[in-house]
Amino acid sequence: MSSRNLVICDPETEYAARLAAFLNGKRELAFQVKTCKSPDQIREAAGQMPVDILLIADECRELYDMQSEGEKADKTVLLTSEREEREDVDAIFKYQSGEHICMRLVQLLAKGEKPDLLRIRRKGNGRIIGFYSPVRRLGQTKMALRKGRELSRTENVLYLNMESYAGPGVYFPEERQRNMSELLYYAKQESKKLAGVLAGLVRSRDGMDYVPPACIPDDIRDVSAGEWIWLFEEILRTSIYDTLVLDIGDSVQGLYRILEACDEIYMPAADDPAASSKIRQFEEALEQAGCGHMAERVVRCDIRRTAPGKGAGQAGPVKRDRRR
């Protein structure tokens, strides 16, 4: 990823969430911000991603200093409760405006021993890549994850699973307490806290960021198309992410509106009669709903199944044949 990972460690979780939301909203800065409330959680975060920059509350510093060097951030900045100059460590007074905190942080990074920690992100409105097929069990999730990991080498990518039954624990470690359900709770309220909530939910694996899938199917089914679209726009507007990769299930409300919001649509397909019939029915339904133009954005990813001993199956995008 092109962004730098910034972790805020503060036992005042509400303060950390507000600061994270503000820094995530500074889209010109390539910071991917996450929060934790204890040094132990810093160690956990470091196991998932490199911690480039750490903003740590004064009361957490002693325990943090006891950790081994391999668990330390590249750059540590103290969040102090007293407005005083510190010569022994880079410090920022925490109880001031977000703009002043951000300005001071940029100053410290720009003049430090590792100025490359400060990167200015490229401008852009972001894009949404959707994966959906009316044919199931064709490896849609694997395709979406593969695409997300590929893009994350050069872009800031967030993967969102929108399936009612995502199989938590299969592709990602299961998170029963903090997962997609929490993000959707704030999305349904169009909450201004969403950026801070997202910062606390995001996990990283194999170089790609993701929000753990929901464990309760109704939490996916009960979200309207308008709420989904608001969520996508808000993430692209207030976070570091350039690209969203959506793994879309059949149970989402307003499927056509969600697909309409996608800049690219990848559709796992197969050449057997049953699969072909389902895809043809889906395309006809799009036409009847006045959404036939979306078919031009669909890239079919055919799954070519072979018998044992005849070579591995091949998957790849094929051009959609408009002739019938």
C-alpha positions in Angstrom: 0.0 0.0 0.0 1.1 3.6 -0.7 -0.2 4.9 2.7 1.6 4.9 6.0 0.1 3.2 9.0 -0.6 5.5 12.0 -1.8 4.1 15.3 -3.3 6.2 18.1 -2.9 4.6 21.5 -4.9 6.3 24.2 -7.1 4.9 27.0 -9.5 7.7 26.3 -11.1 5.8 23.5 -13.6 8.5 22.6 -10.8 11.0 22.2 -8.8 8.5 20.1 -11.8 7.8 17.9 -12.4 11.5 17.3 -8.7 12.2 16.5 -8.7 9.2 14.1 -11.8 10.4 12.3 -10.2 13.8 11.9 -6.9 12.5 10.6 -8.6 10.0 8.3 -10.5 13.0 6.9 -7.3 14.7 5.9 -7.3 13.0 2.5 -4.3 14.9 1.3 -2.2 13.0 3.8 -1.4 9.3 3.1 -2.2 8.2 6.7 -4.2 5.0 7.4 -5.3 5.6 11.0 -6.2 2.9 13.6 -6.8 3.1 17.3 -6.1 1.1 20.4 -6.2 1.7 24.1 -3.2 -0.1 25.5 0.4 -1.0 24.5 -0.6 -4.7 24.3 -3.0 -3.8 21.5 -0.1 -2.0 19.7 1.7 -5.3 19.7 -1.4 -7.0 18.2 -1.6 -4.3 15.5 2.1 -4.7 14.7 1.5 -8.4 14.1 -1.0 -7.4 11.3 0.8 -4.5 9.7 3.9 -2.3 10.1 3.3 0.5 12.5 5.0 3.5 10.9 3.8 6.2 13.2 2.6 6.0 16.8 0.7 8.7 18.7 0.8 7.4 22.3 -0.7 8.9 25.4 1.7 9.9 28.2 0.2 7.3 30.6 0.9 4.5 28.2 4.5 5.4 27.5 6.2 3.5 30.3 4.6 0.1 29.4 5.4 0.8 25.7 9.0 1.5 26.4 9.3 -2.0 28.0 8.5 -3.7 24.7 11.3 -5.1 22.5 12.7 -3.0 19.7 11.1 -5.3 17.1 7.7 -4.2 18.3 8.3 -0.5 18.2 7.0 2.0 15.6 9.3 3.7 13.2 8.3 7.1 14.6 6.8 7.7 18.1 5.1 10.9 19.1 3.9 11.5 22.7 0.4 12.9 23.3 0.7 15.0 26.4 -1.9 16.4 28.8 0.3 19.4 29.7 1.1 22.2 27.3 4.9 22.1 27.8 8.0 21.8 25.6 9.7 18.4 25.8 13.3 18.0 24.8 13.6 14.3 25.4 10.8 13.2 23.0 8.7 14.6 20.2 5.4 15.6 21.8 2.0 17.1 20.9 -0.4 18.7 23.3 -3.5 16.5 22.9 -6.2 19.0 24.0 -6.2 21.4 21.1 -7.9 21.5 17.7 -7.4 18.7 15.2 -5.9 21.2 12.7 -3.2 22.2 15.2 -2.4 18.5 16.1 -2.2 17.7 12.4 0.0 20.7 11.6 2.4 19.8 14.5 2.5 16.2 13.4 3.4 17.1 9.9 6.2 19.4 11.2 7.7 16.6 13.3 7.6 14.1 10.5 9.0 16.6 7.9 12.1 17.5 10.0 12.6 14.1 11.6 15.2 11.4 10.8 12.7 9.6 8.6 11.0 12.3 6.5 9.8 9.7 4.1 7.2 8.8 6.7 5.3 11.8 5.4 3.6 11.2 2.1 1.1 13.4 0.3 -1.6 11.2 -1.3 -2.7 11.7 -4.9 -6.0 13.4 -5.5 -9.0 11.5 -6.8 -12.6 10.5 -6.1 -11.9 6.8 -5.6 -13.6 3.9 -7.4 -15.8 0.9 -6.5 -15.2 -2.6 -7.9 -18.0 -5.0 -7.4 -17.9 -8.8 -7.6 -21.3 -10.4 -8.1 -22.8 -13.5 -9.9 -26.3 -15.1 -9.9 -24.4 -18.4 -10.1 -23.0 -19.5 -6.7 -20.0 -21.6 -5.7 -17.8 -20.3 -8.4 -15.1 -18.8 -6.2 -16.5 -15.3 -6.1 -14.9 -14.5 -2.7 -11.5 -15.9 -3.8 -11.6 -13.7 -6.9 -12.5 -10.6 -5.0 -9.7 -11.2 -2.5 -7.2 -11.9 -5.2 -8.2 -8.7 -7.0 -8.0 -6.7 -3.8 -4.5 -8.0 -2.9 -3.3 -7.3 -6.4 -4.5 -3.7 -6.3 -3.3 -3.1 -2.7 0.3 -3.3 -3.9 -0.1 0.2 -5.5 -3.4 1.5 -4.1 -5.2 2.0 -0.8 -7.8 -0.8 -1.0 -10.6 -1.8 1.4 -12.4 -5.1 1.0 -16.0 -5.3 2.2 -17.9 -8.6 2.4 -21.7 -8.1 1.7 -22.8 -11.7 2.0 -25.3 -12.8 4.5 -23.3 -16.0 5.1 -19.7 -15.0 4.6 -18.3 -18.0 6.5 -16.4 -16.0 9.2 -13.2 -17.8 10.1 -12.6 -19.3 6.6 -11.0 -16.5 4.7 -10.3 -14.2 7.7 -10.1 -14.8 11.5 -13.6 -14.7 13.0 -14.5 -11.4 14.9 -17.8 -11.8 16.7 -17.7 -8.5 18.6 -16.3 -6.0 16.2 -17.2 -6.6 12.5 -19.2 -5.4 9.6 -22.4 -5.2 11.8 -20.9 -2.4 13.8 -20.0 -0.4 10.7 -23.5 -0.9 9.3 -25.1 0.3 12.6 -23.4 3.7 12.2 -24.1 3.7 8.4 -27.8 3.4 9.0 -27.7 6.5 11.2 -25.5 8.3 8.7 -23.3 9.0 11.7 -20.4 11.5 11.7 -18.5 9.0 13.9 -18.2 6.5 11.0 -14.6 7.4 10.1 -13.5 6.8 13.7 -15.4 3.6 13.9 -13.9 2.4 10.6 -10.4 3.1 11.9 -11.0 0.8 14.9 -12.6 -2.0 12.8 -10.1 -2.3 9.9 -7.8 -5.3 9.9 -5.0 -6.2 7.5 -4.0 -9.5 6.0 -1.7 -10.4 3.1 -1.2 -6.7 2.5 -4.9 -5.9 2.1 -7.3 -4.1 4.5 -10.7 -5.5 5.3 -13.6 -5.2 7.7 -14.4 -8.6 9.3 -17.6 -10.0 7.9 -20.9 -9.8 9.7 -21.8 -12.9 11.8 -25.6 -12.1 11.9 -27.2 -12.5 8.4 -30.0 -10.0 9.1 -27.5 -7.3 9.7 -26.7 -7.5 6.0 -30.3 -8.0 4.8 -31.7 -5.0 6.8 -29.5 -2.4 5.1 -31.2 -0.4 2.3 -29.5 0.3 -1.0 -29.4 4.0 0.0 -27.6 3.2 3.2 -25.0 1.0 1.4 -24.3 3.8 -1.1 -24.0 6.4 1.6 -21.5 4.1 3.4 -19.4 3.7 0.2 -19.3 7.4 -0.5 -18.5 8.3 3.1 -15.6 5.8 3.2 -14.2 7.2 0.0 -14.7 10.8 1.2 -13.3 10.6 4.7 -10.8 7.7 4.7 -7.5 7.0 3.1 -8.9 4.4 0.7 -8.8 4.9 -3.0 -10.6 1.7 -4.0 -13.4 -0.4 -2.5 -13.7 -4.0 -3.4 -17.2 -5.3 -2.8 -18.0 -9.0 -2.4 -21.8 -8.7 -3.1 -24.3 -11.4 -2.0 -27.8 -12.2 -3.2 -29.5 -11.0 0.0 -28.6 -7.3 -0.3 -31.5 -4.9 -0.8 -31.4 -2.9 -4.0 -28.9 -5.1 -5.9 -29.2 -3.1 -9.1 -28.6 0.2 -7.4 -25.5 -1.2 -5.7 -24.2 -2.5 -9.0 -25.0 0.8 -10.6 -22.7 2.5 -8.1 -19.8 0.2 -9.2 -17.2 1.5 -11.7 -16.3 -2.1 -12.6 -18.3 -5.3 -12.2 -16.7 -8.8 -12.2 -19.0 -11.7 -12.7 -17.9 -15.3 -12.0 -19.5 -17.5 -14.7 -19.4 -21.1 -16.0 -20.2 -22.5 -19.4 -22.5 -25.3 -18.3 -26.2 -25.0 -19.3 -27.5 -24.2 -15.8 -25.0 -21.4 -15.1 -25.6 -20.0 -18.6 -29.3 -20.0 -18.0 -29.0 -18.1 -14.7 -26.8 -15.5 -16.2 -29.1 -15.0 -19.1 -32.0 -14.6 -16.7 -30.1 -12.0 -14.7 -29.3 -10.1 -17.9 -32.9 -10.1 -19.0 -33.9 -8.9 -15.5 -31.5 -6.0 -15.9 -33.1 -5.1 -19.2 -36.6 -5.2 -17.8 -35.6 -3.0 -14.9 -34.1 -0.4 -17.3 -30.6 -1.2 -16.2 -29.4 -3.0 -19.4 -26.6 -0.4 -19.8 -24.9 -1.9 -16.8 -24.2 -5.1 -18.7 -21.6 -3.2 -20.7 -19.5 -2.8 -17.5 -19.7 -6.5 -16.6 -16.5 -8.6 -17.1 -17.3 -12.3 -17.0 -14.7 -14.4 -15.3 -15.4 -17.9 -16.7 -14.5 -20.9 -14.6 -13.4 -23.7 -16.9 -13.8 -26.9 -15.0 -11.7 -29.9 -16.1 -11.8 -33.5 -15.2 -9.1 -34.9 -12.9 -5.9 -35.6 -14.7 -6.6 -33.1 -17.5 -5.0 -30.0 -15.9 -6.1 -27.5 -13.4 -9.1 -25.3 -14.0 -8.5 -21.9 -15.5 -10.3 -18.7 -14.6 -10.0 -15.4 -16.4 -12.0 -12.5 -17.7 -13.7 -13.0 -21.1 -15.4 -10.4 -23.3 -19.1 -10.4 -23.0 -20.8 -11.7 -26.1 -23.8 -9.4 -26.9 -25.1 -11.6 -29.7 -27.9 -14.0 -29.0 
